[in-house]
């Protein structure tokens, strides 16, 4: 199978490419780092020639609803239009658990993306997953005021990015199936604890206060709205196991 991975150099995309290669699939990487402009159909159609499935794991570092919506609608339209012109048979998107219950900030863009894909010309699958273990590292780097790191309050059920990637390849092989069963980690975690544990693993002993983010998205993070509501598929690796493996790699 020939698979194009949009965002193939990112946190999940790298794992998707590795998982696809391990199963004998041909991988086409669609990313700015690979010289591909994912905001324009120009050039994408040629890149998608002979591709069976597009797996979209794109992300953008913003909490602005307008910026997120513009990014995901622009890239999704380009991928869908180019895919239809190239004869792509399956469009597979990674999304986030609970975004319909809190379509604000970053989630506004992902929710708009889902609706575009559902109305698009190509048979589709949407997989909603919870946050990745790497989310703690991302928040440690981004949630700062001056030199101080902050820990946003959030209930989450983090899952290994590698397990998400493996499941995406399973879904790619299955064919277009609409809304896939949600994927979550093996247990619920407290994001401030995760961020502090990540900081300690890096050797930091600095004080990291927990903060409640404002608005509807902040409330959704705290009240469990972004946890799976039904019976999701569950990953196996816990956050602590992931952190232990990461620490071992760095020593």
Secondary structure, DSSP 8 states (H G I E B T S, - for coil): -EEEEETTTSHHHHHHHHHHHHTT-EEEEESGGGT--TT-STTHHHHTTT-SEEEE--------HHHHHHHHHHHHHHHHHHHHHHT--EEEEEEETTGGG---HHHHHHHHHHHHHHHSSS-EEEEEE--BTTHHHHHHHHSEETTEEEEE--EE--B-HHHHHHHHHHHHHH---EE---EE-SS-EEHHHHHHHHHHHTT-----EEE---HHHHHHHHHTTTS-SS--EE-S--HHHHHHHHHHHT-
